[in-house]
Amino acid sequence: MSFDHLFNPIKIRGLELKNRVVFPAMGTKMVTEDKFMTQQNIDYHVARALGGCGLNFTEVCAVYAPASVKNFLSIAEDKYIPELKKFADAIHKAGGKTGVQLWLGGLVARYDPEAKIVIPSDMPIGGGLVIPGASIETIKEATHAFGIAAKRAVEAGYDTVEFHAGHNYTPHSFLSPYFNRRNDEYGGSLENRARFLIECIKAIRSNIPEDMPLFMRIDAHDDYLENGLTIEEVIAFCKMAKEAGVDVLDVSRGNFSSKALKYEVPSIDLPRGFNVENAARIKKETGMLTIAVGRINTPEQADTIIENNQADMVVIGRGQLADPDFCNKAKEGKEDQIVRCVGCNQGCYDGFVSTEIPYITCMRNPALGREVEYALVKTTEPKKVLIAGGGVAGLEAAMTLQQRGHHPIVCEAAATLGGQFVLAGAAPRKEEMKEAALWMGEQALKEGIDIRLETPITEALIDEILPDEVIIAIGAEPMSLNIAGNDLPHVVNSHEVLEGKINVQGNIVIIGGGLVGLEVAEYAEGKAKQITVVEMQNEVAKDLGEIRKISVIENIEAAGIKTLTHSKCVEIKNEVVVIDKEGQLEEIPYDLVVVAIGAKSRNFENITTACHKKGIPYHIIGDAVRARRALNSVAEAAAVARLI
């Protein structure tokens, strides 16, 4: 396919873009503590500009110095201009266009004790403490700050700016009646609630050239906020914003004060393109150029949105995290080579909020944030590398080694490639994960990698192949329950259920309320009469990231699946499971018991023993080290394959 609509140029005021793809503002943690742009951040964006993206926006960039937050970009003072200019110059050199996202973070400032929190109304936070609503003086200072920040963006050489008026940040909080309870000229009616935003827009517009377009990010409506913004109010506000000088509406959704966070960084649990209809309606009723946002991660989908006049441009954010060459591959008719985002959120969102991960990454693209360091270098000493295991870790290692000029040989004990990632795709809403694993197998075959299925590694095989090095990526297997009755005929493990080997019916008791246990519960929903999940800890889904957890728990509750926490399974009898719930023994009748208490690394002692005997270097990666997320497995595979 040619995707002519997606790659049709567009002109907005004086800005000409070569295509309709926007790489949006997304938090990276690739920023200094004192809020300066870094070379790492520049390299990360340049890779997407070189990959063919039409327009790159910086991540949120603070405009008001008292409210700027550590480790977030700032444009609130002149001292930030030189490093921001380096960014703009680098994007231009790479053939792209770029803009600054102008931001006043509101409640986000609570993460920095030195930052001022600018919100419309007093907010009690417990213990008798109250965050005060903004004074008129603060409102005027912030408005002026937006204008001067826009002026700095022009000086730094940016092609456009985007006013962030969504996601619960200060402007959105003023606009939303859920947050804004003022009774002065900045509260009450929609016109009054919009006043601060319109004043900011006018301040920005008056500080940028006439031929520079002004983008604005908005929420289509408020989710999970009682008496929040309706789409009708948002449309009315957008018409005001148009009069004030906004040219393009970047139509997003979600807030961080409720479960609506799931719409900000939507996981695999949400349908692809879930917010497109909102963008289409807002486009139709305002007559403005709009950008569609929300799980748009294939060129076919993006092209259709524009062809159907649902939006004028599309945000492809995490799709370009997974593959920085997304645009070039699509334009060149190589869409089957695109590494597709699967909405796992492990590297992008979970990595962003984790204190243990230095910057965001991507399970599908371990080079994210290391674009220069991880550039593939051809080897001068090709080696024969035996890879034990054809799951995602083994395949990642194999493809990287092949591209570097080595000779990988993948031996997989099972009859198919993909490992547990294929199994994960059996759970509801996770088909994309299965597709990704199968795609990796197909790509490995296309690249001519020697793949041997139903071939477990033995000493004899190592003798036959005589590899220079070995990578052990044989993964993990389900743990068994070490209690009386664990060997009864109606006791099975989670893998057997998800593989479709077990007839699921009647009363199902699932031992283990982590991700896999809940996936089994959802898989069984509609087949079983009653499903009960038993979990020792104080909550289920403890091993899920924050956003996936919101969606999974909602689906569990909607399906009527019963969850018991603080509950330990102590015995399985012929017809009942005995649990200890906070010191009280209870019995749960069952027709089937599914054990989902975790996984343990498979035994690979025979491989290491053979390697020691023959003096062959070996590397252990992924779940073979210990059972963890796919993010870890793929990252380790990428690292090892670059070291060999």
N, C-alpha and C positions, 0 to 999 in steps of 0.2 A: 504493500500500500504506500501511497505517496503522502498522505496526510496534508493535503494542500491547504485546508482551512487552518490547521494548527501552525503551518509554516508560512502563512500569508503575512506580509509585513503590515504594520499598523502605525499610523501617525496620530499623535495626541499633542495638540498645540504644535510646538516646534520639535518635539521628540519623535524620532523615527526608530521603531523597533523592528528587528529583522524577523521576529516571529511572535507568537502569542503566549509564550511560556514565561512564567514569573517564578524565580527562586525567592521564596518569601523570607521575611525576618524570622529567624528561629534561634533560640538560645543555644550557645555552644560551649560556654566557659572558656573560650579561647580569647580571653580578655584579661588584661592585667588587673591586679587588685585596685589600682588607682585609676581604672576606667579607660585605659588607652587601647587603641587598636594594636594587634600583634601581627607579626609576619605569618604565624601559623594560621590566623584567621584569613589573612590575605590569600595565602596559598590554597586554602580550602575553597574560597569563593572563585579564585582564578580557575581552578580545575573545572568548575561548573560553567564558567564563561567560555573557556576553551572547548568545553563539551557541547557548546551551541546554544546555551540559554539566552533568551532575549533580554531579560532584565533581572538584575540581582539587587535585592534590598539588604542593607545591613540588618543585623539583629537590632532589637530595641535600643535606642540611643537617647539617653536622658538629656532633657533640655533645661531643667531647672536645678541649679547647683545645690540648693539646700536639700532637695529630695533625690539627688542622684545616689545610686546604690553601688557599693563596692562590687567589683567583678562584673559590672554591667557597663557597656559602652556609654560614653558621655560626649556630648557636643555642647555642654553647658558653659564652657569657657574657651577662650581663644587658644589656650595651650594644646587643645586636642586637635586643632585643625591640621597640623603637619602630618600626623600619622593617618588621619582620615583621608587626607589628600593622597597619600601613598596607596591607599586602598582603591580610591577612584581611578587613579592613574593606571594601576595594575589591571583593573577590570577593562579599562579602555584599550590598553595594550593587547589584552587577550581577545579583543573584538566584541566586547559586551557593553552594555549600558548599566548604570547603577543609580540607586537612590538611598537616602538615609531615612530610616523609620524614626520619626520624632515621637518621643515617649515621655509621659509622666506617670509613674508607676503606681500611685495610690498606695494600697495596702502592701504591695511588694516591698516598700521601704521598711517594713517591720523587720526584715532580715538584716538590716544594717542599723545598729543602735545610733549611729551618728546621722542618719538620714531623716528628713522631715516627712511625715505621712500627710499627704494632701487628699482629703476626702470631703464630700459635700456636707455631711452631717455627723454629729457626735455618735460615736460607736462604743458602747460598753464592751469591755473585754474581760470582765470578771475581776473579782477581788476589789471591787469598788473603783477600778481604773476605767477611764474613758479616753478614747482617742478623740480629740476635739475636731469638729468640722472646720473647714477652712474659713478664715476671715476674708473680708472683702479685699483687704490689703494683699493677702496671699494670692487670691484669685487674680488680681491685677498683675502682680509680679509674675505669676505663672503664664499668664496670657502674653505678656511682654517677652518672656523667656522663649516661648514657642517661635515668636517672630524673629528674634535675634539668632536663635538656633538655625532657623531656615536660611538666614543671611550667611551664617558660617558654612552651611552646606554648599551654598552657591560658591563661596570663596574657595572651598575645598575641591571644587570641580565636579560635583555630582550633577546628574542629568535630571533628577527629580527628587521630590521628598514625599513621604507618606505620613499623614497625621493618624496616629493610632487612637481610635475612638471606640475600641472594643475591649473584650476580655476582662472586664471588671477593673481596668486601670482608671485613673482619675477622670478623664473625660466621659467614659462610659458610666462611671458611678454618678456623675452629675446628671447624665441623661436619663438614667433608670429610676423610676419612682420607688423601686425596692430600696435603693441606697439613699436617694435624695429626699430628705424630709424637711428641707428648708422652707421658710415662709417669707423669704425676701424675694428680690427680683431674680434670684438664681434657683428658685424652687417653686413647686406647685404645678402650674400648667406646663404643657410640653414646650411652649415657646420660652418660658422661663428656665426650664431644665436644660434647654438647648442653648441658652444664652452664652454660657462659658465656652462651649464648643464653637459656636459661630464667631465669637470674639477671637478665639485662637486661630480659626481658619482665616479670618480677615487679617490677623497679624502676620500669619505665614505668607498669605497671598501678596501682602504689601512689601514683603522682603525678598521675593523671588522675581525673576524676570517674567514679563508678560507671556513669553513663549515657553515657559517651563510649566509642565503639567503638575497638578497637585492631586495625589492619590489620598484616599482615606480608607482605613480599615474599620469596618463596623461589624457588629453582631446582627444577624438577621432578625433576631428577637431574643428575649431572655428565656432561658430554660431553667427549671427547678427553682425559680425565684417567684414567690407569691406576689401577685400584682406587679410583675415586672413589665418590661417593654414588650409591646406587641409588634408584629411586623408592620401593621398599619401605622403605628407611631414612628417606626424606623423609616418607613417610606416618606412620611410627612417631614421628618427631620432631614432626610437626604435631599429633599426638594429645597429646603432652606439652605443646606450646605452647598448645593449647586449654585444658588444665587450668590452665595458668599465667595465662591471661587473654586470649589472642588470639581475636578474633572472626571475622576475614576473612583468607583466604589469597589473595594476589596471585601467581598461579602463572606465573613467568617461566622463563627458561632461558638458559644461556650463561655464559661467564667470559672474562676478558681475558688469561688465561695460556696460551691455546691457540687453535686454529682455531674453538673454540666461540664466539668473539667474534661469529661470523656469526649466532648465535641471539639475541644481545642487541639488535642493531639489524638485524633481518633484511631483506635486500635482495630485489629482484625475483626472485632466483635460488631463493628458498625458497617453497614453496607457501603460499598464504594460509591462515591458521588452522592452521599446522603444529604448534602446541603445545596445541590445544584438547583433544585426547584425554587428555593428561596432566592438565589441569585437571579434566576429567570424572571420571577415575579417582580423583584425590585428593579431590574432592568426595564421591564415592560412599563411599570407604573411611574418610574422617574424619568425615563428617556435618557438615562445616563449610561456611559460605558461601565461595564461591570466585569469583575474577575470572579470566577467560580473557584471555590476552595473546598477541600474535604475528601480525602481518600481518592484522589484522581491520580492513578499511577500506571496507566497504560496510554500509549499514543492514540490507540483506537478510541478509547473513552474520551480523551481530551478533544480529539478532532470532531467527534460526534457532537459534543457540547457546543462547539463553536458553529458547526454546520447547522445545528438546529436553532441557532440564535438564542440559546439559553444564557450565553455570556459572550463577551468579546475577547477575553483572555482567560487563562487558567493558571492556578498555582499548582506547580508540581514541586513540592518540597522534599518530602522523604523519598519520593521516587528518584530524585537527583542526589539524595544522600546515598541511596543504595547503588546508584550508577551515575557518576558525574558525566558520562558520555550519553546519557539518555537521549538528548536532543539530536546529536549527530547520528546516532544509530537509527533513530526513527526516521530522520530526514533521508538517510542513505538506504532506506529499505531493509535495514538489519534489525527490525524490531524484535525478531526472535532471539537476538543476542543480548537484549536488555536484561540486566540483573534487576529483578522487580522487588520492590518493597512489599513485605507481607504484613505490615501493621503490627509487628510484635512489640514495638515500643521499648525493647530491651536496651538498645544503645542510645537512642535519641532522647526519649523522655526519662526513662529510668536512669540512664547515665547522667542526665542533666541534674536530677534531684539527688543523686547519690553523693555522699561525702567521700566515698572511696574511689570514685572514677574521676580522673583529672579533667576530662572534657568529653563531649559526646562522641559516640562512635556508632557503628551500624553492624548488626549481625551479618548482613549480606555483603558488607563492604568494610573489612577491617582496616583498609587504608585511609578511612575517613579521619581527618585531623593529622594525618601523616603523609599528605599528598606528595611531598618532595622526598621525604625519608623512605617511603615505601614504593617509590617508582621501581618497577621491575627491571633488574639488571641481568643481562644474559651472562650465563656462566662461561668461564674459559676452560673448565674442567668438568665436562658432563659426567654425571654419575647415574648408576642404576640404583633406584630407590624402591625398595619393597614397602608397600603400604598395606598394613593389616587393618582392614575395615573400609567399607564403601558407604559409610554414612556421610553427613555433610562435612565433618572434619576431614575425613580421608579424601573426599572429593575436592575440597578446597586446597588441600596440600598437593594433590595430584595435578590439578589444573595450573597452580602456581609454578610447580616444578617443571611441568611441560612447557609453559610459556617462557621459562628461563633457560630452556635447552637441556634439561635433564631427561632421564628416561624412567618415569614412574611406572610401577606395576601395582595395580590395585587388586588385592585378593579379598573377596567378601564371602563369608561362610554361608550367607543366605542366598536365595535365588534371585533377589532383586537388590538394586541400589537404593540409597536414601536413608536407610536405618530408621531410627526412632522419629525422625522428622516426618516420614511418611505415615507412621503410626499416629503422630500428633494430629495429622490432617484428617484422621477419622472422626475426631471430635466435632461437635456442631460449630459452625462458623469458621472452621480452620482449614478449609479446603485449599486455600492459597499456600499454606505451608507444605502440604503434600505436593502441590504443583511445583513449588520451588525446588523441593528435593528431587523430584523426577526430572525437572529441567536440568539440574546440575549433572545428573547421570547422563542425560542426552548430550549435553555439551561436552562432557568428558569423552564420550564415544566419538563425537564429531571431531574433536581435537586429536583423535588417533591414539588416545591413551590405552595401554594394554590393561584390560579389565577382565578378571577371571572370577565368575560367580560360582557359588557352591564350592568354594575353595578355601577351607580353613588353613591357617598357617601351621605347618609342621616343620620339624627339623629336616625331614627329607626334602620338603619344598625349598627350604632355605639353601640346602646343599645343591639343589637343582638350579635355582636362580642365581645363587652367589651374588647377592646385592652388595653394593658399596656401603649403603646405610639402610636402616629400617625405621619406619614410623609406625608406632603402635596406636591405632585409633579404633579399637574394637568395642568401645562404648561400655555401657552398663546394662545390668539385667535387674528385674524386679526383686526386691527383698521379700523374704518369706516371714510370716508371723510365727514367732517362737512361743506358741502357747498350745495347750491341750486342744485337740480337734482341728489343728491346722491342716491335717491330711485327709479330712473327710471329703467325700466325692463332690459335694456341692460348694467347695471352697476353691476359688480360682484366683488368678492374678489379673491385674488391670490390662496387661498386654493381650491376654487371651480374649478379653471382652472386646477391646478396641479393634483387634484383628478380625472380629466377626466369627470367632471359633466357638463361642458360647451362645446358647439360646437363652436370651434374657427375657424372663417373665416372672410374674408373681411378686413376692416381697423381696426386695433387694437390700442387703445391708452392705455398705461400703466402708471398709476400715481404712481411714486416712482421708483427711479433708484438705489436702493440698491441691495443687493444680490438677494432677492426674486423677485424683479421687473425684474431684468436681467434674472433670471432663467425662469420666465414666458415668457419673450421675446424669449429666445432660444427655449423653449417648443413650442411656437406658430410658430416659423420659419418653413416654408414649408407648413403650414396650412393656414396662413393668407396672404392677399395680400400685405399689408403694415403695419409695426409695428413701432410705435413711443413711445419712453420712455420719460416721462416728469419728470424732477428732479429739485427741488428747489435749491439745493446746486450747488457749482461751478464745480462739477464733479460727474460722476456716479461711482458706486462700491466703495464708500468711506468706507463701512463697511467690505470690503474684505481684507484679508491679502495680502501682497505685491506680492507673487508668484501666488496665485490663480487669483489675479486681472489682472496680465499680460495675462494669458490664456483666461480668460472670456472676457476681452476687445477685444483681438484679434479675438475671435469667433464672438462677436457682430458686429465688423466692417466687418469681412469677410461675414457675413450673410446679410449685407446691412440694418441692423436695425438702425433706426434713433434715436439719443439721443439728447434731448434738455435740457441744463443746465440753471441755473439762471431762471428757469421757474416755476411759481406757478399756479396750477389749481384753478380758481376762480369760475367757474360755469360749470355745465354739462347741455346742452340743448338736445333736441330730436335727433339732428343729428350731433352736433358739441360739442367739448370740448373747453371752453374758457380759455386761459392761459394768465397770465401776465408775459411777458418776458422782464425783465429789464425796466418796466414802459410802455411797449407797449402791448396792447391787441391783441391777435391773436386767430384764430379759427382753430381747427383741426377736419376734418370730421371723423366720426367713425361708425363702426357697432357694436363694443363692447368696453366697457371701463373696465379695470381691475385695481382695487385699491390695491396697494402694498406699503403702506406707513408705514408699521411696525406692531408690535404686542403689545398687552397689556395683563397683567396677568389676568387669569380667576378669577372670583369672588369665593372665598372659605369661605365667612363669615359664612355660615351655618355650616361648619366643625369646625371652631375655636369656634363658639358660643357653639356648642354641647360639645366640649372638655373642655371649661371653666366651663360649667354647671356640668360636671361630674368629673372635676379635673384630666383630662387626659393630660399629657405633649404632646406637638406637635412640629414639626419642619417643616419649610417651605423651600423648596429647588428649584433650577433651575428657569425656566421661571415663576413659580408661585411667585417668589420674584420680578423679572422683566425680560423681554425678553432679552436674551443674547445668547452667543454661547453655543453649546452643551458641549464644554470644561468645562465651568463653571458649568453647570448642573450636569455633571458626577462627577466632583471634589467635589461638595457639597454633593452629594449622598454618595460618598465614605467616606467623613469625618463624616457625621452624623451616618452612619451605623457602624463606628468604635467607636463612642462615646457611643452608646446605650448599 
